[in-house]
Amino acid sequence: MIKKLDPRPGLRYNKTEPGLSNTDVYFRKVDGLWQVFLNEDDMPQLRLSPTYRRLLARDAADRDVRNYVKERFTARFNF
């Protein structure tokens, strides 16, 4: 009875083969020490929202606006 069961039942619904995943970091031995490097090939480029750009362009002299945009940008990517 167990031999009759399908070991991969999900293949009925998805015929595509799974792709290879890229690693976020890789390790390399440099001068006898292992070091960690970011794999930047598939990293998304960070961009400033057009809304924030307009705020900065329109109110370039307003310190509060500049500080607000800077805080939002750094808080989003600060981990």
C-alpha positions in Angstrom: 0.0 0.0 0.0 2.8 2.5 0.8 4.6 1.7 -2.5 1.4 3.0 -4.3 1.6 6.4 -2.6 3.1 9.3 -4.6 6.3 10.6 -2.9 5.9 14.0 -4.7 2.2 14.8 -4.7 2.7 18.5 -5.5 4.2 17.8 -8.9 0.6 17.1 -10.2 -0.1 20.8 -9.7 3.2 22.4 -10.6 5.1 21.0 -13.6 8.0 23.5 -13.5 11.3 22.4 -12.1 12.5 24.4 -9.1 15.3 26.9 -9.9 18.6 27.4 -8.2 18.7 29.9 -5.4 21.5 32.5 -5.1 23.1 32.9 -1.8 23.2 36.2 0.0 26.7 35.8 1.3 29.7 33.7 0.5 32.9 32.7 2.4 36.4 33.0 1.1 39.7 32.3 2.7 41.9 35.4 2.6 45.4 35.2 4.1 44.5 32.1 6.0 41.4 33.6 7.6 37.8 33.0 6.5 35.9 36.2 5.6 32.3 36.7 4.7 31.3 38.7 1.6 27.9 39.9 0.4 26.8 38.6 -3.0 25.9 41.9 -4.6 25.0 40.4 -8.0 21.3 40.1 -7.2 20.9 42.8 -4.6 18.2 45.3 -5.4 19.2 48.9 -5.9 18.0 51.2 -3.2 16.2 54.3 -4.6 14.6 57.3 -3.0 10.9 57.5 -3.6 9.8 60.1 -6.2 7.6 61.6 -3.5 10.5 62.1 -1.2 12.6 63.5 -4.1 9.9 66.1 -4.8 9.8 67.0 -1.1 13.5 67.6 -1.1 13.6 69.5 -4.3 10.6 71.7 -3.4 11.6 72.4 0.2 15.4 72.1 -0.1 15.9 74.9 2.5 13.5 73.4 5.1 15.6 71.5 7.6 12.6 69.6 9.1 11.7 68.1 5.6 15.3 67.0 5.1 15.5 65.4 8.5 12.1 63.7 8.0 13.2 62.2 4.7 16.6 61.1 6.1 15.0 59.5 9.1 12.5 57.5 7.0 15.1 56.4 4.6 17.6 55.2 7.2 15.0 53.7 9.5 13.7 51.5 6.7 17.1 50.0 5.9 18.7 50.0 9.3 18.9 46.5 10.7 
